[in-house]
Amino acid sequence: MASVSASEFWTDLYARGADGWELRQPAPPLVDFIETTPPPRGRVAVPGCGRGHDARYLARQGYAAVGFDFSPTAVREARALARGEAAAAEFVERDIFALAGDYANAFDGIWEYTCFCAIDPARRAEYVRTMAAILRPGGWLLACLFPLRRRAAGPPFAVPRSELRRFRPPFRVERAYAPRSVRARQGQEWMVLLRKTC
Ligand SMILES: C[S@@+](CC[C@H](N)C(=O)[O-])C[C@H]1O[C@@H](n2cnc3c(N)ncnc32)[C@H](O)[C@@H]1O
């Protein structure tokens, strides 16, 4: 079996219908945040966007949303859903760990949901470096950490709150709270607003 760092691993899960992460709707923690305390409109990256429900939602809310995923299946389906809704979200087939070269300081914000828990935990420091590289100074990283506790062998790999230490620096935490979650994820999510300080 391919490793989680290979797109084939994920494409195979899509092909087998083993996409247990699929919500078929934008994530409630994101919707609540944007409805109550929306950051200024700007360019927002969605790493590991899957079928793009969150990126399409952000586009509908006036953000220039770019979803990245290295599974061709995810990107194809995300583009088809966006076309069907005439949503302006863009979808790019790319390994997120290769974004820094083409997208240095390119984004005002990042929405992280179920990508950090999908990557090999040994690559988490690399993930933080990459997100910091594609975000402009002063930009925001809104992350919903999930699952807080280990439930089975990953992915998803557990993301306890202590993992926030990996983001500091170059990020500082501005807000952190338990969000409204879909039923199956209640008590397993932690929402964090981080700011790139330099
Ligand atoms: C658990 S799924 C979550 C998808 C989406 N965020 C959602 O909530 O529906 C993880 C997604 O991240 C993608 N992914 C994992 N590692 C990646 C990487 N290194 N670069 C780009 N995409 C990646 C997978 O292809 C998959 O679509």
The ligand as an ORCA input file, in Angstrom:
! r2SCAN-3c Opt
* xyz 0 1
  C      -8.894     13.508      5.137
  S      -9.015     14.202      3.538
  C      -9.831     15.753      3.910
  C     -10.350     16.490      2.704
  C     -11.047     17.808      3.024
  N     -10.204     18.694      3.807
  C     -12.334     17.564      3.744
  O     -12.450     17.951      4.935
  O     -13.257     16.996      3.140
  C      -7.330     14.709      3.267
  C      -7.107     15.277      1.875
  O      -5.783     15.819      1.860
  C      -5.150     15.430      0.662
  N      -3.719     15.415      0.947
  C      -3.043     14.658      1.867
  N      -1.735     14.930      1.840
  C      -1.561     15.889      0.890
  C      -0.422     16.567      0.370
  N       0.803     16.315      0.829
  N      -0.619     17.477     -0.600
  C      -1.868     17.724     -1.097
  N      -2.979     17.103     -0.658
  C      -2.819     16.198      0.328
  C      -5.752     14.084      0.297
  O      -5.653     13.795     -1.066
  C      -7.202     14.268      0.755
  O      -8.000     14.763     -0.282
*
